[in-house]
Amino acid sequence: MTSLSTAALPVADILPELVLQLEQQPVVVLTAPPGAGKSTYLPLFLLQHSAFANKKIIMLEPRRLAAKSIAAYLAQQLGEAVGQTVGYQIRLEQKQCAATRLLVVTEGVLIRKMLADPLLDTVDLLIFDEFHERSLQTDLALALALEVQQLNDNLKLLLMSATLDTGKLCQQLQAPLLESHGRSFPVEVCYQTPTNEVIALQCAALVLQALAKHGGNLLVFLPGQREIDQCAEYLRDKLPDATVKVHALIGSLTLAEQQAAIAAPPAGQRKVVLATNIAETSLTIDGISVVIDSGQARAAVFETRLGFSKLETIQISQAAATQRAGRAGRLMPGVCYRLDTVEKWQRRRAQTIPDILQADLLALRLDIAGWGAKVSDLFWLDPPPEKQLRAAEQCLQLLGALDDKGTLTRKGKQMLALPVEPRLAAMLLYADTLEQQGHAGAVSLAATIAAQLEQTRRFMQTELSSQLRLQSELARQQYQQLLQLMHSRHSNNQPLELTAELLSRAYPDRIAQLRGQGYLLANGTGATLPADDALQGSAVLVVADLRLWQQQAVISVAARWSLDALLQSWQADLTWQTRLEFDEQSGRFSAEKQLRLGALVLKRQNSSQQISGEDRRGAWQDYLQKKGLGCLPWSETARQLQHRLALARQLQPESGWPELSDEILADTICEWLGPYLADVRSLAQLQQLDLAQILRHQLDYARQQQLDALLPASWRSVLGTYVALLYQADGEVQLAIRLQEMFGQLTTPTVGQGAVAVTITLLSPAKQPLQVTRDLASFWQNAYQDVKKEMRGRYPKHYWPDDPADAEPTNKTKKAMANKATDR
């Protein structure tokens, strides 16, 4: 094995201390800037250190591209082929052997290893590289690794990052922090004010400018594949000569294609690398001296209301922008052009939002069930949101992976064994059942659908069955792997007529029924088809993918089905239900028997069933979920209670104040409003509900008293009158009172135990606004004299003293005040 050079990278300075800490501590955190050698020099150093002799290290990389590249580089440093001492394992591909001691993996692979072997007794060190990316699987891998440590005392964890809130992390993990200061070169940051032109063309224009002004190679950060294609097409038309080559750097590249993108160009040539945020970390692209940063990235944000993830183009955080700029200073001084202004950049979020707070938690929840724990049992840097967890559990129960208690079923265990997302795993298992029933080629078709949906970014048409062609090498690899795992083989005559039925077992919540000009999905979401789409008018669709366009769900991939085929396939899962519905036109309830699949009514029959209070409650809940909370009789008192509780949660985040926002109330209608709906028989009665009192009952008596003490509904003046406090949605608190009633008051009223100063609107005797202030003392000393001059002529009967700070407050005229004084 080759010895490491003593002319080491900067991280070498702290490695002796790192070894010492790893011997003494279960978890260590290390931070080092780009180029310090934490991903390359550090693992080789540990591999060859006597403390790790004959020990095995697993290093986690968030991205497949980085995992393959780093493993190849480390093996080269040892003078070996990848797969010997250093290997890698990613989904669908691995190179390792019995002699492999350093295995570079993606987090999903590690999670599968831990589920299969909770002891990990052959592993001594887990290295989490680029931990700041905080992918969903990173957070889960850490949670499970900490569990494994309870069973395996020898296992050590090392968390590494260049940009990370290390103080918070070390405190939560009770781990020591080691810092390497690195050896990056200076990077000049230039800001370019964005225009209204599409982002890809703005970046392309900057590329042409930078090529003319600077030497070296360029790295361009773009949000996604579409922008990369647009930018590449523009540059290939505009580049001055063939000495500049354009490369795309995306996750689906083969190792050879990836190495071509990151390797130094031949002598006499330059290159422009177009990449997504995949190139922010880990990968060193030779010769880069100029970075062009669009300031944008794609992020999948799960919409629980709609039941699918929308792909958003977001503004990246300052931490991500710093990482991107650092790419220009890895090997030499460089320049970074940011499509931004200094002022707007400074207002960007400091850190990237962790995926766990906004992603679909379906796979995470299934993995936790496979681990045999409750979500609350595990360690979380940021706990997964309850709303998203609930949505994931409901879907997994629909797929048959969890029972009604949230426990993993036999089918769930089978789904975990398949290397695809849970929905597609459920489809493959159903295909196996169909195959056993005589439907030849069902598994081959399901494997094709699964590989196509996971590996194809764009479909030319909405209709799926006509596009089932595995064009990429990754898709073909996945198809073969799935056939092997399902103990099946390729079929040249796939039964395409089963496409919709198979999809229905992956997306039962997205079976869609024609409704007017659009479709209603089984999960209650309304969706439309693109205009003039070939699927328009289909009675039933099964939707594999949707996108959000102007707040409307648009079906982007689907298969045509029929109502008869749906009823036949799902007959064992359907039951007749008696449903009560409120008809606005007649103002009456009507009952009927319905054969339902979620929100879809597949058949109807008249019902003579007596209407009970429970029936009415359910009908009103359905009505309100369709119409929204806006049709309820909201009073100002009810809205004020909402705002007061929101401010209480802000002031005392650890005190457990309930959240009563419209969004939460809409999701929990059954709990807070349901008990009051059983006796409501008409819209008129619905409008008589006292929402303020109903919401106040969500707090017990002690909590009500605490809220009134912390954030009272009114303020008692010196005169003993109670003046309403108006709480705003943004947390501001306002008070409107006649100016004369505040004479002698030097301190501004506050709420929240002094934390929030009240904004006072001082009124004229006719109750018209005169002045707004949060500083009464300053108002009396300054602005009052001008107000007095104007008001004394307009309201001569009222009291306008020269020294209001020392005057008696009053709500009477001068004559009434004089009479009162005489009476004394």
N, C-alpha and C positions, 0 to 999 in steps of 0.2 A: 504494500500500500504506500502511495506517495506521501512524503512528509509535507506539511504545510509550510509555506514560506514565512520567514520571520519578519519580512517586510509586509506585515499583515494589514488588513483593513482596520479602520478606527475601532470597531467593536472589540478587537482583540484586547484592548486595554482593560476591559471590565470582565473578561472571560474567567480569569482566576477567581474573582469574587463571585461570579455566577455559579461556578462549580461548587464553591463553598456553600452558597445559599441553597442550591439544589440538594446538597447533602443534609441540610438542616431544616429546610422548609418544604411543605407539601406543594405550595404554589408560589411562583415567582413571576413578577411583571417586569418586562424590559422595554424601554422605549429608546429608539434610535432613529435619526433622520434617514431619508433615502440615500443609498450609497454607502452606508456604514458597514454593510456586510452581514446584517443579521439573518438574511435568508440564504446566504451562500457560505461565507466563511464560518459563521457560528456553528451550524450543524456538523460541518466537517471537523471542526476543532473538538466538539464534544465526542464525535464518533471515534476520534483517535486518542482521546484523553484516557489515562489509566483508570479514572473513576468510572468510565463507561465501557471498560473492556468487557467484551462478550455480552454487552447489553444491547437491547433493541430500542430504537427511537422511531416514533411515528410523527411526521410533521404535516400539519394540516394547512392546505392552501384553499382559499375560498373559491378559486376558479380552476377549471380543468386545464386551460391553456397554461396558466402559471405552474401548475403541478407538474405537467409534462416537461416544460422548459427547464424548471429548476432541477428536476431529477436528472435530466440529460446533462446539464452543466456540472452538477456535483459529481456525476460519474466520470465525466471528462477530466475533471480536476484530479481524480484518483487514477487516471489512465486506464479506465475500465469502460466496458459497454454498460449502458443503463440496464438494470435488471440483475446485476450481480450484488456488490456491496450496497449500492444505492438503487432502489427501484421505485416504481410508482404504481398507484392503483386508482383509477377513476372509473366511473360507470362505463361499461362496455369495453374497457381496455385495461390491461395491467401488464407490467413487466417486473417480475420478482422471482426469487428462487429461495431455496432453503438457507443460502448464505447471506441473504439480504438482511442488513442490520439497520439501515435507514430507509424507511418507506415513506414516500411523499404521497399523500392522499387528499381527496376532497372530503368535506365534512360528512356528506351523505354516506360515503364509504365507511368512515369511522363509526357513525351511528349504527350502521348495519353490523359492524364487527362487535360493538358493545351489546346490541340486542342478542346476537348469537352467542357471545361469550362475556357475560357481565363481570368476570374477574379480570380479563385482559392480563393474565398472569405471565404471558411471554413478553409484555411490553413494560419498559422501565421509565420512559419519558414521552409525554405528549407535548409537542410544540404547536401552539396556535399562532401561525404567522398572519400578519395583517389583521390582527384582531379587531382593529377599529372599524372594519367594514360591517361588523355586526349583522351578518346575514342571519336569516331565521335558523339555519342549520348550525351556525356557529354558536348561537345562544343555547340551542338544545344540546349540542355536543359538549359544551362546557358543563351544563347542568348534569348530564349523564356521567361525564368524567369525574365530577366531584362525588357522585354516588359510587362510582367504581372505586374511588380512593378509600371509601369506607370498608371495602372488601379486600383491597389490595394495598397494603401499607407501603409497598415498594414503588408504586406509581407516582411520578412527579409530573407537575404541570408547569409549562412555561408559556406565558402569554406575551406576544411581541407586537409592537406597533410603532409607526412613525408619528401618527397624530392621534392622540387618545387623551381622554379625561382621566389621567392616571390616578389623581388624588381620590376621586370617587371609587374607581375600580379597586385600588389597593385597600381602601377602607372597607368596602363590601366583602372582599375576599380575605382580609386580614393578611395581606401578602406584602413582602418587601418590594421596593422599587429600585431597579438599576437603570442608570441613564448613560447612554453613549452619545457624545456630542457630534460624532460623524466627521466627514471631510467633504462636504458638498462644496461645489464652486458657486460663486455669486451668480444670481439670475436677475437680470433687469426686467422689471414688470412694466409693460406699456398697456395703457387702457385705450380701447377703441370703442367709441360710442356706437351702440347698435343702431341699425336702420330698420325700416319696415320690410326689407327684402328677406326672403327665406334664409334661415340660419346657415344652411349648407352653402349657399352662394356667397354669403358674407365671409364665411371662413375660407372659401376658395379664393376670393379676391385677396384676402390677407396672405394666403399662401403665395400667390404670384408676387405680391409686394415683398414678402420676406425672402423669397428666392433671389430677387434682384438686389436686395440690400445686404443679406447675410450669407455667409458660407455655411457649410455643414448640411445636416439633414433635418427634416421637419417632422414633428409629431402633432397631429391635429385631433383634438377631442371633440367628438360629435355625439348627439344624443342616442342615435340608433342606426340600424341597417339602412333605413330609407335615406337618411341624410348622408351616410357614407356613399351610397350609390349615386346620389345627386352630385355630391362634391367630386367624386371620382370621374364621373362623366364630363363635368364642366372642365376639370383640369386636363383631362386627356385631349380635349379640343383646343385648349388654350396654351398648354405648355410649349415653350419656345423650341425645344429640341428633344431628341430621344435620350439625352444623358440624364434626364430626371425620370425616375420610375415611381409610379404610384402603387402602394400596397394597402390592402385592407387588413385590419387585425381584428378578427372576431372569434367568438368561442367555438364555432363549428369547423375551424381550420384543422387540417391534418398536421402532424408534427413537422413534416417537411415544409408545408406552406407557412406554418408559423415561424419556423427558423429562417425562411427566406425573408419574412417581414421584419424580423428583429436583427438579422445579421448585418454587418457592415456591407455597403454596396461595393462592387468592383471598382478598381482604380479608375478615376476619371468620370465616375457617375455619382449622382446624388439620389436620395429617395425621399418621398413624402409618405408617411404612414398615417392612414386614416383609422382612428380607433374609437371605441366607446370607452366607458370608464374601466374596461378590462385592463387598460394599459396604465392605470393610475399607480399601481403598486406591483412589486415583485419582479415583473419583466424588465430587464435592462435592454433597451433598444440601442444598438451600437451607433455612436456618432451623432446622436441627437443634440443639437445646440439651440434649436428654436421650437417652442411649443406655442400652438395656437389653441386657445381654450374658448369653446362656445359658451361655457358656463352652465351648460345644461346636461341632463341625463334622463334616462327613462326609469321610472319606478312603478312597480305594480302595487296598486292600492286597492284593497278588498272593500267592496261596497256591500255591507251586510244587508242593507235595504233592498238591493237588487240581486244579491246572491252570486256575484261574479267580481273578478278583479278588473279594474280599469287600468290601462297602461298610460300613465301621466308623464308628460314632459315637465320636469321640475327644474328649479334653479338649485344648483349644487351648493353645498355648505362651504364655509371658509376653509375648513379642514381639507375637504376634497380638492378645492382650488389650489391650496398650498401643495398638496401631493402632486397635482398636475404640473404646476410650475417647476417643482423639483426635478421633473424628468429632464429639463433642459440643463440642469447643473450636476448631473451624475458624473460625467467624464470630462467636462470642460466648462468654462464660463458660458452662460447662455442668455437667451431672451425669451420672455413669455408675453404673448399678446393676449389680453383678455377682452372679449367682447362684452364690455361693461364700463361703468363709470366708477371712479373712486368712491363716491358717495353711496351708490347703490351696493357696491361690493361690501362696504363696511356694515351695511344693514343686513347682510346675509346671515343665515343661521350659523352658529359657530361649529356645531357638529352635525353629522348626517343622522337623520332619524333612523333608529334601529328598525329593521324589517319587522320585528316581532310586534311592533305597535301598529302596523298598517297592512300586514300581509294576510293572505288566506291561511288559516291555521289547520287546515284539514290534515295534511301529512304529519304535522307536528303532533296533533292530538292522537292520531293513530299510533305513532311511534311511542308516545308516552303510555298509551294503553298496552302496547307490546312490552314496555319495560315493566309494567305491573304496578305503576304508581299513580297517585292522584297528581294533578297539575300543581296543586298547592304544596305537595311534598317536596318538590324540587327547588333548587336555588335558581333565582332569576335576577339578573341585573335590572331588567325591566319586566315586571310580570305581564304575561299575555293578557290583553283586554278581555274582560268577561263577555262582552257582546260577541266578539269574534269567536271565542271559545264555544259559546253556546251555539252559534251558527255551524261550527265545525262538527260538534257532537250530534246535532240534529241531522246533518247530512250523512255522517257515518252510520247513524242508526237507520236511515233510509236505505243506505247501501248494504246494510246487514253486517257491518263490521263491529258495531257495538250493540249491546242489549240496552234495555230501557234504564239500566242502572249505570251505564257507561263502562261496562266491563267488556273486554275483548271477547268476541265470539270465535268459533272454529273458523268461520269464513274470514274473519278479521286476521287471524293468524296466517291463513293462506294468502291473503292480500299483502301482508307484510313481506312475504317471501318473494314477491314479484317486484323487479326494479323499475316500476312505473308509478305514477301518481295514483292515489287510492281509487279514484273514479275508474281509471282505465284498468286497474287490477280487478275490480268488481266485474267489469265487462268481460275480461278474459276468462274469469271463472264461470260466468254464465255461458260463454261460448263453448267451454268444455262440456257443460251440461247438454247444450244443444247437439254437440258432436256425438255424445253418447246416445242421444235420442234419434240419431240417424241423419242429422244435417251435416253431411260431409263438407269439409272445408270451412266450417264455422270458426275454428280456432285460427286458421290461416288468415281469414278475413279480419278477425278481431286483432290479431297481431299486426296486420297491415295498418288498420285504423289507429292503433296505439302508437306505432312508430311514426306514422304520418303526422298525427296531431302533436306529438312531442318534438319532432325534428323539423317540421315545416313552419316557417315563420309567416308565410303569406299564401293564401289560396286565391286562385284566379277567379273562382266563382263561389257563390254561397253553397250550392249543392255539393255534397261531399262525395257521393259514391262514384261520380264520374272522374274524380281526381285522385283516386287511390293508386298512386304510382310512387314507389320509393326511389326518389331521384338522388338523394345524397348517400354517401358511403356510411355515415352515422346511422341513417334510417335503416339501411339494409342490414347493418350490424345488429341493431336493436331488434329488428324483425327476426333474424336468425336466433338470437339469444332467447327471445320470448318463446319461439317455437320449441327450442330445446328445453326450456324450463317447464313448458306445458306438455312435454312428452308428445309433441305433434310434429307434423312436417308440412312442407310447402304444398299448396294446392294450386294447380294451374286454372282451375274452374271454381273461383270463389263465389259463394252464393250472395251476390250483391243485394238481392232482395231482403237479406237479413240485416242490412246496414242500420236502418232505423231502430229495429228491435234491439240490436246489440248496443247502440248508442243510448237507448232508453235505460239500460242497466248501469251505464256510467253516469248519466245525467237525468235521473228520474225527476228531479226538481225542475228540469228544463224541457219536459214534454210540453208542447205548446199547442193551443187550440185557437182556431180562427175566431176572431172577435171584432166585428166591424171592419175597419181598415187595417187592423193590426192583429196581434196575437197576445193571448194571456198564457203565461207560463204557470206550471204547477206550483211554483213558489210564490205566486201572486204578482210577479213582475209583468208589466205590460211592455211589449217590444214590437218593433216594426221591421219589415224587410226593405232593402233598398228599392227605389222606384224601378219598375219594369223588370224586377228580378224573376227568374224562371220559376221560382217556388211560390210566387204570388198566387193566392187562392187555394193553396193546399189546406185541406181540412185539419190536418194534424202535422206538426213538425217535431223533430227531436233536435234540439239546439246544442251544438258542441261548443260554440264560441259566440260571444257578443262583444260589442264595443259600445262606448258611450259617445254619443254625438249630440251636442247641445242639450245635455241633460236627458236625452232620450236613449233607451237601450235599443240598439240596432243589431239584428241577427246577421252574423258574418259567416258562420259555417253551420250547416244543418242538413238533415236528411228528411225526405218526404215520407209520410206514413198515412195510414187511413184509420178512421175511428174503429172499424171492425177489427183490424189487425191489433190495435191497441187493446181493445176489450178482450180479445182472445189471449194475448200475451200476458196481460196483467190481471186476468180474471180472479186468480187465487188471492190477489192482494187488495181487491176492491170490495167494499161493503156498502150497503145502502144505509144512508143516514137521513134522519128527519131534520130538516133545516127550516128555520124561521127567518124570514126576511122582511124588512120594512120597505113598503112601497110609498115613496114620497108623494106620488100623484094622488093616491087614494087616502094616504095618511093612516093606513092600516097594516097590520101584520098579516102575512100569509105563510102557511106551512105547506111544505111538499117533501116528498121522499126523493133523495138525490143519490145517484151513484157517482161518487167523487174520487178524484185522484188529486190530492192537495186542493188547490184553488179551482181546479177544473171540474165542471159538472158534465158528466158524460151521458147520463140519462136522467129523466125526471118523471115523477108520478105524483098525482094528487094525493094529499094526506088529509084525513079527517081527525087527526090527533088533537087533543085538547092542548091549548097553549098555556104553558106554565111560566112562572116567574123566571126559572132557569132558562127557558127558551128565549124569553124576551131579553135577558141579559146577554146571551150569546148573539142574538140578532143585532142588538145595539152595538156590541163590540165589533161585529163585522162591518156594520154601517160606518162606524167612526174610523175604522182602519182604512176604509175606502175613501171616505170624505175628508179625513184629516181632522185634527183637533180644532181647526179654525171654526167649525160649525158649533162648537160648545159656547156657552154664555160666559165668556171671559169678562171679568170685572177688573177694574183698576186695582182693587184690593188683592185679587188673585195674582195679577202680574207683579205687584209689589212684593208679595211673598216669594215668588220665584226669584226676583232680583236680590232680595235680602239673603236668601239661602245661597245663591251663587256667590255673593260677597263674603258670606260666612265661610264658605269652602275655600275661598281665596285667602282670607285672613288666617284661618286655622285649618290648614290642609290635613293635619293629623287628627282632627277631632271627630271625624266620621259624620260630618253633616251630610244629609242625603242630597242627591242631585235631582232636581225637579225641572230640568230643562225640557223644552218641547220635545226634543228628540228622545229623551229617556221616557217621558210620559207617554209618547206614542208607542214605544216598545213595551210598556208595562200597563196598558189600559186595563187589562184583566185584574191586576192586583189593586190599583188605587181607585179606579172608577167602577169596576165591575159590581162591587157590593151595593152600589146605589142605583143600579139600572133595572133591577128585577121588577120594580113597581112602576116604571116609566112606560106609559102606554101611547104617548103621542109626542110629536115634535114640540108642542107647546109645553108639555111637562118637562121635556129635555131642557128647554130654555129656562126653566125655573130652578134648575140645580144650582146650589150655592158652591161654586168651585173653590172659592177662597176657604170656606169652612172644610170642604173635602180635602183640600191640599194640607190645610193646617193639621188635620187629623193624621197625616203621615208622620207627624212628630208626637211623641208622647208628651204628657203634661210638663215633665221636667225640662224636656228639650224646648218646648214652647217658651217656657220661662227664661231659659238661657238665651234663646234667640231675641226675645224682647229686651233682655238686659244688654246684650251685645249690640244689636242693631234695632233700636226701638222704631215703632211705626210713626211716632210723633215726638216733638220736642216741646218741653214745658218752658214757656217764657217766664220772665221775672214777674209778669202780671198774673201768672198762674194759668194762662190760656195754653191749650195744646194745639200746636201747629203741625200739620202733616209733613213728614219727611218723604221726599220722592226719591226712590232708589232707581238708578238707571242701569241699563243692561251692561254698560262698560264699567260699572263700579262706582260712578260718581253719585254723590248724595246731595240733594238740593232741598232748599227751604225757601219759601216765599212768605214774607212778612212785611207789614207796614213799617216804614222807617221809624216812626215815633215810638213804636213798641220796643225798639232796640236801644233807645237812649240809655246811656250808662253802662252798656254791655261792652267790655273791652276785649274779652277773649272770644274767639270764633268757636261756635259749637263744634263738637266732634262726636263721632260714633266709633264703634269697634274698639272700645277701651282706649280711645285717643289716637287710633291709627289712621282714621280718615277724617279730614277736615270737611265740614259741610259747606257747600257753595250756597251763599245767601243771595237771594234776589230781594233787594229792598224796594218796597212799593210806595207809591204816592198815597195820599188819603183816599183817592178813587181806585186804589189797588192796581195802578199801572206801574210797570217796571221802571225804576229810576237808576239803579246801579246793581252790578253783580260783583261780589267780593268774597274772598276767603280770608281777608285780613281786616277785621273791623277797626282795630286800633289805627291802622294806616288810613282807612277811609275817613274816620272822624278827623284826623289831622290834615288831610289833603283834599280829597274830592268833595267832601261834605259842604264846604263853603260855597262852591259853585252851585251845588244842588240847592242849597238854602236860598241863594239869590234868586234863582228861577222859581222855586216853589212858593216862597213867601208871598210873592205877588199873585200867584195863581190860587193859593189856598191861604188867604190871610187869617181865616178863623182858626187855623191849626197852629200848633206850638212849634216854633223853629228857633231853638236856643242857640246862643253863640258858642257855647261849650257843650256839645252833645255828649261827650264822654263823661261829663259830670252831671248831666241832666236827669230828671226823673222820667222813666219810661211811661208812656200813656197811650190810650186808645180813644181819648176824648178830645173835644175842641178846647180852645183856650177859655171860653166862657164856662164850659162844664167843669173845667179844672178849677176855675175861680170859685164857682158855686160850691164845689166840693170843699175847697179850702175854707170858705165862709161857714159851711156847716160844721166844720170841726170846731 
